[in-house]
Amino acid sequence: MKLSRERAEQLALEYVNKDKNENFKLVLLGVEVSEISPQYWAATFEVRTSEGHILEGPLLILIDDELEKAMSLDEAVEAHLANIDN
C-alpha cells in the first residue's frame, strides 16, 4: 500500500464532507485495508441525525490506493466494470 492509513482516512473524510447536510452527519468508525481487494482502503461510517441517533450504517467508502481517490462502493464497482470492458 502506498497510502498511509492516515492519508486514506483524510481522503475518506474529504469525500463524505464535500456535500455536508445539517440534518445528519457521518461519523468515522475506522479505516482498514479492504478484505475484498488489497487495492483499496475501506473506511466505515455511521450516519447519525443531528441529535446523534444512528440513522444508517455502516456506510462503506473505498479509497483506491493507486489513484488516491475515495469513492462509494457503487462508484468502485462501476469503475471496475469499465476497466474490464477496456
PyMOL Python script that loads the backbone (N, CA, C, O; Angstrom):
from pymol import cmd

cmd.read_pdbstr("""\
ATOM      1  N   MET A   1       0.849  -1.175   0.000  1.00  0.00           N
ATOM      2  CA  MET A   1       0.000   0.000   0.000  1.00  0.00           C
ATOM      3  C   MET A   1       0.896   1.241   0.000  1.00  0.00           C
ATOM      4  O   MET A   1       1.813   1.367   0.812  1.00  0.00           O
ATOM      5  N   LYS A   2       0.611   2.132  -0.914  1.00  0.00           N
ATOM      6  CA  LYS A   2       1.419   3.345  -0.942  1.00  0.00           C
ATOM      7  C   LYS A   2       0.830   4.451  -0.062  1.00  0.00           C
ATOM      8  O   LYS A   2       1.560   5.327   0.402  1.00  0.00           O
ATOM      9  N   LEU A   3      -0.490   4.415   0.170  1.00  0.00           N
ATOM     10  CA  LEU A   3      -1.113   5.389   1.057  1.00  0.00           C
ATOM     11  C   LEU A   3      -0.969   4.937   2.509  1.00  0.00           C
ATOM     12  O   LEU A   3      -1.031   3.745   2.811  1.00  0.00           O
ATOM     13  N   SER A   4      -0.779   5.890   3.384  1.00  0.00           N
ATOM     14  CA  SER A   4      -0.808   5.571   4.806  1.00  0.00           C
ATOM     15  C   SER A   4      -2.267   5.513   5.251  1.00  0.00           C
ATOM     16  O   SER A   4      -3.148   6.046   4.576  1.00  0.00           O
ATOM     17  N   ARG A   5      -2.516   4.877   6.368  1.00  0.00           N
ATOM     18  CA  ARG A   5      -3.871   4.819   6.926  1.00  0.00           C
ATOM     19  C   ARG A   5      -4.388   6.248   7.173  1.00  0.00           C
ATOM     20  O   ARG A   5      -5.560   6.537   6.930  1.00  0.00           O
ATOM     21  N   GLU A   6      -3.520   7.121   7.648  1.00  0.00           N
ATOM     22  CA  GLU A   6      -3.916   8.499   7.942  1.00  0.00           C
ATOM     23  C   GLU A   6      -4.334   9.232   6.674  1.00  0.00           C
ATOM     24  O   GLU A   6      -5.315   9.975   6.682  1.00  0.00           O
ATOM     25  N   ARG A   7      -3.599   9.028   5.585  1.00  0.00           N
ATOM     26  CA  ARG A   7      -3.949   9.689   4.312  1.00  0.00           C
ATOM     27  C   ARG A   7      -5.250   9.107   3.762  1.00  0.00           C
ATOM     28  O   ARG A   7      -6.084   9.852   3.248  1.00  0.00           O
ATOM     29  N   ALA A   8      -5.437   7.800   3.860  1.00  0.00           N
ATOM     30  CA  ALA A   8      -6.683   7.179   3.411  1.00  0.00           C
ATOM     31  C   ALA A   8      -7.856   7.743   4.213  1.00  0.00           C
ATOM     32  O   ALA A   8      -8.911   8.034   3.649  1.00  0.00           O
ATOM     33  N   GLU A   9      -7.675   7.896   5.515  1.00  0.00           N
ATOM     34  CA  GLU A   9      -8.721   8.469   6.371  1.00  0.00           C
ATOM     35  C   GLU A   9      -9.038   9.898   5.937  1.00  0.00           C
ATOM     36  O   GLU A   9     -10.206  10.278   5.849  1.00  0.00           O
ATOM     37  N   GLN A  10      -8.001  10.687   5.666  1.00  0.00           N
ATOM     38  CA  GLN A  10      -8.189  12.067   5.238  1.00  0.00           C
ATOM     39  C   GLN A  10      -8.992  12.126   3.932  1.00  0.00           C
ATOM     40  O   GLN A  10      -9.913  12.933   3.809  1.00  0.00           O
ATOM     41  N   LEU A  11      -8.649  11.283   2.967  1.00  0.00           N
ATOM     42  CA  LEU A  11      -9.366  11.252   1.693  1.00  0.00           C
ATOM     43  C   LEU A  11     -10.827  10.849   1.884  1.00  0.00           C
ATOM     44  O   LEU A  11     -11.714  11.413   1.243  1.00  0.00           O
ATOM     45  N   ALA A  12     -11.079   9.886   2.753  1.00  0.00           N
ATOM     46  CA  ALA A  12     -12.451   9.454   3.025  1.00  0.00           C
ATOM     47  C   ALA A  12     -13.251  10.581   3.670  1.00  0.00           C
ATOM     48  O   ALA A  12     -14.400  10.819   3.298  1.00  0.00           O
ATOM     49  N   LEU A  13     -12.654  11.269   4.627  1.00  0.00           N
ATOM     50  CA  LEU A  13     -13.349  12.380   5.293  1.00  0.00           C
ATOM     51  C   LEU A  13     -13.629  13.526   4.322  1.00  0.00           C
ATOM     52  O   LEU A  13     -14.703  14.126   4.365  1.00  0.00           O
ATOM     53  N   GLU A  14     -12.677  13.829   3.455  1.00  0.00           N
ATOM     54  CA  GLU A  14     -12.905  14.867   2.444  1.00  0.00           C
ATOM     55  C   GLU A  14     -14.061  14.469   1.528  1.00  0.00           C
ATOM     56  O   GLU A  14     -14.889  15.307   1.169  1.00  0.00           O
ATOM     57  N   TYR A  15     -14.116  13.202   1.154  1.00  0.00           N
ATOM     58  CA  TYR A  15     -15.170  12.705   0.265  1.00  0.00           C
ATOM     59  C   TYR A  15     -16.544  12.854   0.905  1.00  0.00           C
ATOM     60  O   TYR A  15     -17.467  13.366   0.271  1.00  0.00           O
ATOM     61  N   VAL A  16     -16.693  12.414   2.148  1.00  0.00           N
ATOM     62  CA  VAL A  16     -18.014  12.457   2.779  1.00  0.00           C
ATOM     63  C   VAL A  16     -18.406  13.870   3.212  1.00  0.00           C
ATOM     64  O   VAL A  16     -19.592  14.153   3.376  1.00  0.00           O
ATOM     65  N   ASN A  17     -17.442  14.748   3.396  1.00  0.00           N
ATOM     66  CA  ASN A  17     -17.760  16.103   3.841  1.00  0.00           C
ATOM     67  C   ASN A  17     -17.966  17.087   2.700  1.00  0.00           C
ATOM     68  O   ASN A  17     -18.283  18.251   2.945  1.00  0.00           O
ATOM     69  N   LYS A  18     -17.791  16.642   1.452  1.00  0.00           N
ATOM     70  CA  LYS A  18     -17.935  17.577   0.332  1.00  0.00           C
ATOM     71  C   LYS A  18     -19.380  18.038   0.148  1.00  0.00           C
ATOM     72  O   LYS A  18     -19.608  19.134  -0.364  1.00  0.00           O
ATOM     73  N   ASP A  19     -20.345  17.240   0.547  1.00  0.00           N
ATOM     74  CA  ASP A  19     -21.759  17.607   0.441  1.00  0.00           C
ATOM     75  C   ASP A  19     -22.420  17.519   1.810  1.00  0.00           C
ATOM     76  O   ASP A  19     -23.368  16.758   2.005  1.00  0.00           O
ATOM     77  N   LYS A  20     -21.916  18.298   2.747  1.00  0.00           N
ATOM     78  CA  LYS A  20     -22.443  18.254   4.120  1.00  0.00           C
ATOM     79  C   LYS A  20     -23.923  18.615   4.147  1.00  0.00           C
ATOM     80  O   LYS A  20     -24.407  19.393   3.325  1.00  0.00           O
ATOM     81  N   ASN A  21     -24.627  18.032   5.110  1.00  0.00           N
ATOM     82  CA  ASN A  21     -26.044  18.276   5.306  1.00  0.00           C
ATOM     83  C   ASN A  21     -26.259  18.551   6.789  1.00  0.00           C
ATOM     84  O   ASN A  21     -25.742  17.824   7.637  1.00  0.00           O
ATOM     85  N   GLU A  22     -27.012  19.584   7.102  1.00  0.00           N
ATOM     86  CA  GLU A  22     -27.210  19.937   8.510  1.00  0.00           C
ATOM     87  C   GLU A  22     -28.129  18.964   9.241  1.00  0.00           C
ATOM     88  O   GLU A  22     -28.198  18.997  10.470  1.00  0.00           O
ATOM     89  N   ASN A  23     -28.841  18.093   8.510  1.00  0.00           N
ATOM     90  CA  ASN A  23     -29.772  17.152   9.132  1.00  0.00           C
ATOM     91  C   ASN A  23     -29.109  15.865   9.605  1.00  0.00           C
ATOM     92  O   ASN A  23     -29.665  15.149  10.437  1.00  0.00           O
ATOM     93  N   PHE A  24     -27.923  15.566   9.080  1.00  0.00           N
ATOM     94  CA  PHE A  24     -27.215  14.362   9.504  1.00  0.00           C
ATOM     95  C   PHE A  24     -25.713  14.564   9.378  1.00  0.00           C
ATOM     96  O   PHE A  24     -25.244  15.485   8.709  1.00  0.00           O
ATOM     97  N   LYS A  25     -24.974  13.686  10.034  1.00  0.00           N
ATOM     98  CA  LYS A  25     -23.511  13.736   9.948  1.00  0.00           C
ATOM     99  C   LYS A  25     -22.989  12.310   9.827  1.00  0.00           C
ATOM    100  O   LYS A  25     -23.642  11.354  10.247  1.00  0.00           O
ATOM    101  N   LEU A  26     -21.833  12.191   9.261  1.00  0.00           N
ATOM    102  CA  LEU A  26     -21.171  10.898   9.109  1.00  0.00           C
ATOM    103  C   LEU A  26     -20.062  10.806  10.143  1.00  0.00           C
ATOM    104  O   LEU A  26     -19.206  11.685  10.230  1.00  0.00           O
ATOM    105  N   VAL A  27     -20.085   9.735  10.924  1.00  0.00           N
ATOM    106  CA  VAL A  27     -19.105   9.530  11.979  1.00  0.00           C
ATOM    107  C   VAL A  27     -18.191   8.375  11.564  1.00  0.00           C
ATOM    108  O   VAL A  27     -18.653   7.257  11.335  1.00  0.00           O
ATOM    109  N   LEU A  28     -16.909   8.655  11.472  1.00  0.00           N
ATOM    110  CA  LEU A  28     -15.936   7.649  11.075  1.00  0.00           C
ATOM    111  C   LEU A  28     -15.791   6.586  12.152  1.00  0.00           C
ATOM    112  O   LEU A  28     -15.547   6.897  13.318  1.00  0.00           O
ATOM    113  N   LEU A  29     -15.943   5.325  11.750  1.00  0.00           N
ATOM    114  CA  LEU A  29     -15.765   4.204  12.671  1.00  0.00           C
ATOM    115  C   LEU A  29     -14.366   3.622  12.580  1.00  0.00           C
ATOM    116  O   LEU A  29     -13.803   3.193  13.587  1.00  0.00           O
ATOM    117  N   GLY A  30     -13.794   3.604  11.362  1.00  0.00           N
ATOM    118  CA  GLY A  30     -12.459   3.048  11.206  1.00  0.00           C
ATOM    119  C   GLY A  30     -12.031   2.983   9.758  1.00  0.00           C
ATOM    120  O   GLY A  30     -12.846   3.100   8.843  1.00  0.00           O
ATOM    121  N   VAL A  31     -10.729   2.793   9.565  1.00  0.00           N
ATOM    122  CA  VAL A  31     -10.143   2.654   8.226  1.00  0.00           C
ATOM    123  C   VAL A  31      -9.212   1.451   8.255  1.00  0.00           C
ATOM    124  O   VAL A  31      -8.303   1.375   9.081  1.00  0.00           O
ATOM    125  N   GLU A  32      -9.448   0.515   7.348  1.00  0.00           N
ATOM    126  CA  GLU A  32      -8.653  -0.713   7.267  1.00  0.00           C
ATOM    127  C   GLU A  32      -8.383  -1.035   5.800  1.00  0.00           C
ATOM    128  O   GLU A  32      -9.078  -0.541   4.912  1.00  0.00           O
ATOM    129  N   VAL A  33      -7.383  -1.854   5.553  1.00  0.00           N
ATOM    130  CA  VAL A  33      -7.177  -2.374   4.200  1.00  0.00           C
ATOM    131  C   VAL A  33      -8.384  -3.253   3.883  1.00  0.00           C
ATOM    132  O   VAL A  33      -8.792  -4.074   4.705  1.00  0.00           O
ATOM    133  N   SER A  34      -8.944  -3.084   2.713  1.00  0.00           N
ATOM    134  CA  SER A  34     -10.148  -3.816   2.334  1.00  0.00           C
ATOM    135  C   SER A  34      -9.893  -5.320   2.291  1.00  0.00           C
ATOM    136  O   SER A  34      -8.852  -5.775   1.817  1.00  0.00           O
ATOM    137  N   GLU A  35     -10.854  -6.075   2.790  1.00  0.00           N
ATOM    138  CA  GLU A  35     -10.773  -7.537   2.714  1.00  0.00           C
ATOM    139  C   GLU A  35     -11.180  -8.023   1.329  1.00  0.00           C
ATOM    140  O   GLU A  35     -10.871  -9.155   0.956  1.00  0.00           O
ATOM    141  N   ILE A  36     -11.861  -7.192   0.573  1.00  0.00           N
ATOM    142  CA  ILE A  36     -12.328  -7.548  -0.770  1.00  0.00           C
ATOM    143  C   ILE A  36     -11.182  -7.466  -1.775  1.00  0.00           C
ATOM    144  O   ILE A  36     -10.993  -8.364  -2.596  1.00  0.00           O
ATOM    145  N   SER A  37     -10.416  -6.366  -1.695  1.00  0.00           N
ATOM    146  CA  SER A  37      -9.304  -6.164  -2.618  1.00  0.00           C
ATOM    147  C   SER A  37      -8.235  -5.321  -1.939  1.00  0.00           C
ATOM    148  O   SER A  37      -8.536  -4.255  -1.403  1.00  0.00           O
ATOM    149  N   PRO A  38      -6.993  -5.787  -1.955  1.00  0.00           N
ATOM    150  CA  PRO A  38      -5.911  -5.022  -1.330  1.00  0.00           C
ATOM    151  C   PRO A  38      -5.583  -3.731  -2.083  1.00  0.00           C
ATOM    152  O   PRO A  38      -4.719  -2.965  -1.656  1.00  0.00           O
ATOM    153  N   GLN A  39      -6.269  -3.489  -3.197  1.00  0.00           N
ATOM    154  CA  GLN A  39      -6.106  -2.235  -3.940  1.00  0.00           C
ATOM    155  C   GLN A  39      -6.785  -1.079  -3.211  1.00  0.00           C
ATOM    156  O   GLN A  39      -6.506   0.087  -3.491  1.00  0.00           O
ATOM    157  N   TYR A  40      -7.676  -1.406  -2.275  1.00  0.00           N
ATOM    158  CA  TYR A  40      -8.491  -0.390  -1.611  1.00  0.00           C
ATOM    159  C   TYR A  40      -8.287  -0.370  -0.104  1.00  0.00           C
ATOM    160  O   TYR A  40      -8.004  -1.388   0.527  1.00  0.00           O
ATOM    161  N   TRP A  41      -8.440   0.815   0.440  1.00  0.00           N
ATOM    162  CA  TRP A  41      -8.672   1.005   1.863  1.00  0.00           C
ATOM    163  C   TRP A  41     -10.182   1.067   2.025  1.00  0.00           C
ATOM    164  O   TRP A  41     -10.873   1.544   1.125  1.00  0.00           O
ATOM    165  N   ALA A  42     -10.704   0.604   3.132  1.00  0.00           N
ATOM    166  CA  ALA A  42     -12.135   0.654   3.408  1.00  0.00           C
ATOM    167  C   ALA A  42     -12.371   1.510   4.643  1.00  0.00           C
ATOM    168  O   ALA A  42     -11.877   1.203   5.728  1.00  0.00           O
ATOM    169  N   ALA A  43     -13.126   2.581   4.470  1.00  0.00           N
ATOM    170  CA  ALA A  43     -13.488   3.457   5.591  1.00  0.00           C
ATOM    171  C   ALA A  43     -14.967   3.226   5.889  1.00  0.00           C
ATOM    172  O   ALA A  43     -15.805   3.283   4.988  1.00  0.00           O
ATOM    173  N   THR A  44     -15.278   2.967   7.146  1.00  0.00           N
ATOM    174  CA  THR A  44     -16.670   2.747   7.530  1.00  0.00           C
ATOM    175  C   THR A  44     -17.165   3.925   8.365  1.00  0.00           C
ATOM    176  O   THR A  44     -16.452   4.463   9.212  1.00  0.00           O
ATOM    177  N   PHE A  45     -18.408   4.301   8.094  1.00  0.00           N
ATOM    178  CA  PHE A  45     -19.042   5.430   8.758  1.00  0.00           C
ATOM    179  C   PHE A  45     -20.418   5.037   9.263  1.00  0.00           C
ATOM    180  O   PHE A  45     -21.065   4.151   8.704  1.00  0.00           O
ATOM    181  N   GLU A  46     -20.858   5.694  10.312  1.00  0.00           N
ATOM    182  CA  GLU A  46     -22.253   5.645  10.729  1.00  0.00           C
ATOM    183  C   GLU A  46     -22.891   6.958  10.299  1.00  0.00           C
ATOM    184  O   GLU A  46     -22.268   8.017  10.379  1.00  0.00           O
ATOM    185  N   VAL A  47     -24.130   6.881   9.845  1.00  0.00           N
ATOM    186  CA  VAL A  47     -24.888   8.083   9.517  1.00  0.00           C
ATOM    187  C   VAL A  47     -25.751   8.385  10.739  1.00  0.00           C
ATOM    188  O   VAL A  47     -26.557   7.557  11.163  1.00  0.00           O
ATOM    189  N   ARG A  48     -25.573   9.573  11.297  1.00  0.00           N
ATOM    190  CA  ARG A  48     -26.296   9.967  12.512  1.00  0.00           C
ATOM    191  C   ARG A  48     -27.101  11.242  12.259  1.00  0.00           C
ATOM    192  O   ARG A  48     -26.699  12.115  11.491  1.00  0.00           O
ATOM    193  N   THR A  49     -28.240  11.316  12.924  1.00  0.00           N
ATOM    194  CA  THR A  49     -29.044  12.528  12.854  1.00  0.00           C
ATOM    195  C   THR A  49     -28.307  13.648  13.578  1.00  0.00           C
ATOM    196  O   THR A  49     -27.326  13.401  14.279  1.00  0.00           O
ATOM    197  N   SER A  50     -28.778  14.868  13.408  1.00  0.00           N
ATOM    198  CA  SER A  50     -28.149  15.999  14.093  1.00  0.00           C
ATOM    199  C   SER A  50     -28.255  15.861  15.615  1.00  0.00           C
ATOM    200  O   SER A  50     -27.486  16.481  16.349  1.00  0.00           O
ATOM    201  N   GLU A  51     -29.221  15.037  16.093  1.00  0.00           N
ATOM    202  CA  GLU A  51     -29.356  14.773  17.527  1.00  0.00           C
ATOM    203  C   GLU A  51     -28.445  13.638  17.994  1.00  0.00           C
ATOM    204  O   GLU A  51     -28.353  13.374  19.193  1.00  0.00           O
ATOM    205  N   GLY A  52     -27.773  12.968  17.061  1.00  0.00           N
ATOM    206  CA  GLY A  52     -26.840  11.907  17.413  1.00  0.00           C
ATOM    207  C   GLY A  52     -27.380  10.496  17.313  1.00  0.00           C
ATOM    208  O   GLY A  52     -26.677   9.548  17.663  1.00  0.00           O
ATOM    209  N   HIS A  53     -28.613  10.325  16.844  1.00  0.00           N
ATOM    210  CA  HIS A  53     -29.197   8.993  16.703  1.00  0.00           C
ATOM    211  C   HIS A  53     -28.701   8.322  15.415  1.00  0.00           C
ATOM    212  O   HIS A  53     -28.554   8.976  14.382  1.00  0.00           O
ATOM    213  N   ILE A  54     -28.450   7.025  15.491  1.00  0.00           N
ATOM    214  CA  ILE A  54     -27.990   6.300  14.300  1.00  0.00           C
ATOM    215  C   ILE A  54     -29.130   6.214  13.301  1.00  0.00           C
ATOM    216  O   ILE A  54     -30.220   5.738  13.617  1.00  0.00           O
ATOM    217  N   LEU A  55     -28.863   6.676  12.104  1.00  0.00           N
ATOM    218  CA  LEU A  55     -29.836   6.653  11.024  1.00  0.00           C
ATOM    219  C   LEU A  55     -29.565   5.479  10.095  1.00  0.00           C
ATOM    220  O   LEU A  55     -30.489   4.820   9.619  1.00  0.00           O
ATOM    221  N   GLU A  56     -28.285   5.227   9.845  1.00  0.00           N
ATOM    222  CA  GLU A  56     -27.871   4.166   8.934  1.00  0.00           C
ATOM    223  C   GLU A  56     -26.423   3.828   9.219  1.00  0.00           C
ATOM    224  O   GLU A  56     -25.661   4.642   9.740  1.00  0.00           O
ATOM    225  N   GLY A  57     -26.067   2.623   8.868  1.00  0.00           N
ATOM    226  CA  GLY A  57     -24.664   2.273   8.998  1.00  0.00           C
ATOM    227  C   GLY A  57     -24.483   0.781   9.106  1.00  0.00           C
ATOM    228  O   GLY A  57     -25.437   0.061   9.402  1.00  0.00           O
ATOM    229  N   PRO A  58     -23.322   0.318   8.880  1.00  0.00           N
ATOM    230  CA  PRO A  58     -22.195   1.135   8.443  1.00  0.00           C
ATOM    231  C   PRO A  58     -22.262   1.450   6.944  1.00  0.00           C
ATOM    232  O   PRO A  58     -22.744   0.653   6.139  1.00  0.00           O
ATOM    233  N   LEU A  59     -21.770   2.619   6.607  1.00  0.00           N
ATOM    234  CA  LEU A  59     -21.650   3.071   5.228  1.00  0.00           C
ATOM    235  C   LEU A  59     -20.189   2.876   4.842  1.00  0.00           C
ATOM    236  O   LEU A  59     -19.288   3.297   5.568  1.00  0.00           O
ATOM    237  N   LEU A  60     -19.956   2.242   3.703  1.00  0.00           N
ATOM    238  CA  LEU A  60     -18.597   1.928   3.272  1.00  0.00           C
ATOM    239  C   LEU A  60     -18.134   2.902   2.197  1.00  0.00           C
ATOM    240  O   LEU A  60     -18.818   3.109   1.195  1.00  0.00           O
ATOM    241  N   ILE A  61     -16.979   3.489   2.416  1.00  0.00           N
ATOM    242  CA  ILE A  61     -16.309   4.326   1.414  1.00  0.00           C
ATOM    243  C   ILE A  61     -14.977   3.657   1.119  1.00  0.00           C
ATOM    244  O   ILE A  61     -14.220   3.329   2.033  1.00  0.00           O
ATOM    245  N   LEU A  62     -14.694   3.457  -0.171  1.00  0.00           N
ATOM    246  CA  LEU A  62     -13.437   2.828  -0.573  1.00  0.00           C
ATOM    247  C   LEU A  62     -12.463   3.897  -1.052  1.00  0.00           C
ATOM    248  O   LEU A  62     -12.858   4.870  -1.693  1.00  0.00           O
ATOM    249  N   ILE A  63     -11.193   3.706  -0.735  1.00  0.00           N
ATOM    250  CA  ILE A  63     -10.139   4.609  -1.183  1.00  0.00           C
ATOM    251  C   ILE A  63      -9.183   3.795  -2.042  1.00  0.00           C
ATOM    252  O   ILE A  63      -8.525   2.876  -1.554  1.00  0.00           O
ATOM    253  N   ASP A  64      -9.113   4.137  -3.319  1.00  0.00           N
ATOM    254  CA  ASP A  64      -8.235   3.447  -4.253  1.00  0.00           C
ATOM    255  C   ASP A  64      -6.798   3.842  -3.932  1.00  0.00           C
ATOM    256  O   ASP A  64      -6.441   5.018  -4.008  1.00  0.00           O
ATOM    257  N   ASP A  65      -5.984   2.872  -3.578  1.00  0.00           N
ATOM    258  CA  ASP A  65      -4.607   3.139  -3.172  1.00  0.00           C
ATOM    259  C   ASP A  65      -3.766   3.672  -4.328  1.00  0.00           C
ATOM    260  O   ASP A  65      -2.914   4.536  -4.120  1.00  0.00           O
ATOM    261  N   GLU A  66      -3.989   3.177  -5.527  1.00  0.00           N
ATOM    262  CA  GLU A  66      -3.205   3.623  -6.693  1.00  0.00           C
ATOM    263  C   GLU A  66      -3.629   5.016  -7.146  1.00  0.00           C
ATOM    264  O   GLU A  66      -2.781   5.866  -7.420  1.00  0.00           O
ATOM    265  N   LEU A  67      -4.952   5.255  -7.226  1.00  0.00           N
ATOM    266  CA  LEU A  67      -5.463   6.539  -7.708  1.00  0.00           C
ATOM    267  C   LEU A  67      -5.526   7.605  -6.615  1.00  0.00           C
ATOM    268  O   LEU A  67      -5.706   8.789  -6.900  1.00  0.00           O
ATOM    269  N   GLU A  68      -5.376   7.170  -5.352  1.00  0.00           N
ATOM    270  CA  GLU A  68      -5.509   8.060  -4.203  1.00  0.00           C
ATOM    271  C   GLU A  68      -6.833   8.819  -4.286  1.00  0.00           C
ATOM    272  O   GLU A  68      -6.880  10.045  -4.190  1.00  0.00           O
ATOM    273  N   LYS A  69      -7.909   8.044  -4.470  1.00  0.00           N
ATOM    274  CA  LYS A  69      -9.238   8.625  -4.670  1.00  0.00           C
ATOM    275  C   LYS A  69     -10.259   7.857  -3.842  1.00  0.00           C
ATOM    276  O   LYS A  69     -10.279   6.626  -3.850  1.00  0.00           O
ATOM    277  N   ALA A  70     -11.107   8.593  -3.125  1.00  0.00           N
ATOM    278  CA  ALA A  70     -12.193   7.984  -2.361  1.00  0.00           C
ATOM    279  C   ALA A  70     -13.434   7.899  -3.237  1.00  0.00           C
ATOM    280  O   ALA A  70     -13.673   8.752  -4.092  1.00  0.00           O
ATOM    281  N   MET A  71     -14.232   6.836  -3.000  1.00  0.00           N
ATOM    282  CA  MET A  71     -15.450   6.639  -3.790  1.00  0.00           C
ATOM    283  C   MET A  71     -16.416   5.742  -3.032  1.00  0.00           C
ATOM    284  O   MET A  71     -16.039   5.009  -2.117  1.00  0.00           O
ATOM    285  N   SER A  72     -17.664   5.825  -3.441  1.00  0.00           N
ATOM    286  CA  SER A  72     -18.659   4.929  -2.862  1.00  0.00           C
ATOM    287  C   SER A  72     -18.440   3.528  -3.413  1.00  0.00           C
ATOM    288  O   SER A  72     -17.704   3.340  -4.382  1.00  0.00           O
ATOM    289  N   LEU A  73     -19.075   2.559  -2.797  1.00  0.00           N
ATOM    290  CA  LEU A  73     -18.984   1.187  -3.292  1.00  0.00           C
ATOM    291  C   LEU A  73     -19.533   1.099  -4.711  1.00  0.00           C
ATOM    292  O   LEU A  73     -18.955   0.415  -5.555  1.00  0.00           O
ATOM    293  N   ASP A  74     -20.639   1.782  -4.982  1.00  0.00           N
ATOM    294  CA  ASP A  74     -21.217   1.793  -6.333  1.00  0.00           C
ATOM    295  C   ASP A  74     -20.240   2.358  -7.358  1.00  0.00           C
ATOM    296  O   ASP A  74     -20.091   1.809  -8.450  1.00  0.00           O
ATOM    297  N   GLU A  75     -19.578   3.452  -7.007  1.00  0.00           N
ATOM    298  CA  GLU A  75     -18.604   4.055  -7.917  1.00  0.00           C
ATOM    299  C   GLU A  75     -17.429   3.112  -8.174  1.00  0.00           C
ATOM    300  O   GLU A  75     -16.932   3.038  -9.298  1.00  0.00           O
ATOM    301  N   ALA A  76     -16.986   2.396  -7.152  1.00  0.00           N
ATOM    302  CA  ALA A  76     -15.882   1.449  -7.305  1.00  0.00           C
ATOM    303  C   ALA A  76     -16.277   0.305  -8.224  1.00  0.00           C
ATOM    304  O   ALA A  76     -15.482  -0.120  -9.063  1.00  0.00           O
ATOM    305  N   VAL A  77     -17.490  -0.195  -8.076  1.00  0.00           N
ATOM    306  CA  VAL A  77     -17.975  -1.285  -8.939  1.00  0.00           C
ATOM    307  C   VAL A  77     -18.066  -0.799 -10.382  1.00  0.00           C
ATOM    308  O   VAL A  77     -17.645  -1.502 -11.301  1.00  0.00           O
ATOM    309  N   GLU A  78     -18.611   0.393 -10.587  1.00  0.00           N
ATOM    310  CA  GLU A  78     -18.719   0.944 -11.943  1.00  0.00           C
ATOM    311  C   GLU A  78     -17.335   1.106 -12.582  1.00  0.00           C
ATOM    312  O   GLU A  78     -17.154   0.782 -13.756  1.00  0.00           O
ATOM    313  N   ALA A  79     -16.367   1.601 -11.821  1.00  0.00           N
ATOM    314  CA  ALA A  79     -15.007   1.781 -12.340  1.00  0.00           C
ATOM    315  C   ALA A  79     -14.383   0.436 -12.683  1.00  0.00           C
ATOM    316  O   ALA A  79     -13.703   0.302 -13.700  1.00  0.00           O
ATOM    317  N   HIS A  80     -14.615  -0.552 -11.840  1.00  0.00           N
ATOM    318  CA  HIS A  80     -14.083  -1.884 -12.089  1.00  0.00           C
ATOM    319  C   HIS A  80     -14.685  -2.468 -13.367  1.00  0.00           C
ATOM    320  O   HIS A  80     -13.963  -3.025 -14.194  1.00  0.00           O
ATOM    321  N   LEU A  81     -15.996  -2.344 -13.528  1.00  0.00           N
ATOM    322  CA  LEU A  81     -16.655  -2.870 -14.732  1.00  0.00           C
ATOM    323  C   LEU A  81     -16.197  -2.131 -15.978  1.00  0.00           C
ATOM    324  O   LEU A  81     -16.050  -2.747 -17.034  1.00  0.00           O
ATOM    325  N   ALA A  82     -15.970  -0.835 -15.884  1.00  0.00           N
ATOM    326  CA  ALA A  82     -15.484  -0.058 -17.030  1.00  0.00           C
ATOM    327  C   ALA A  82     -14.092  -0.514 -17.434  1.00  0.00           C
ATOM    328  O   ALA A  82     -13.775  -0.554 -18.623  1.00  0.00           O
ATOM    329  N   ASN A  83     -13.248  -0.864 -16.449  1.00  0.00           N
ATOM    330  CA  ASN A  83     -11.891  -1.331 -16.752  1.00  0.00           C
ATOM    331  C   ASN A  83     -11.901  -2.708 -17.389  1.00  0.00           C
ATOM    332  O   ASN A  83     -11.024  -3.021 -18.194  1.00  0.00           O
ATOM    333  N   ILE A  84     -12.876  -3.535 -17.042  1.00  0.00           N
ATOM    334  CA  ILE A  84     -12.994  -4.854 -17.658  1.00  0.00           C
ATOM    335  C   ILE A  84     -13.316  -4.735 -19.140  1.00  0.00           C
ATOM    336  O   ILE A  84     -12.812  -5.507 -19.955  1.00  0.00           O
ATOM    337  N   ASP A  85     -14.163  -3.757 -19.489  1.00  0.00           N
ATOM    338  CA  ASP A  85     -14.569  -3.550 -20.865  1.00  0.00           C
ATOM    339  C   ASP A  85     -13.453  -3.012 -21.734  1.00  0.00           C
ATOM    340  O   ASP A  85     -13.496  -3.150 -22.957  1.00  0.00           O
ATOM    341  N   ASN A  86     -12.444  -2.395 -21.112  1.00  0.00           N
ATOM    342  CA  ASN A  86     -11.351  -1.786 -21.902  1.00  0.00           C
ATOM    343  C   ASN A  86     -10.252  -2.733 -22.162  1.00  0.00           C
ATOM    344  O   ASN A  86      -9.267  -2.375 -22.808  1.00  0.00           O
TER     345      ASN A  86
END
""", "prot")
cmd.dss("prot")
cmd.show_as("cartoon", "prot")
cmd.util.cbc("prot")
cmd.orient("prot")
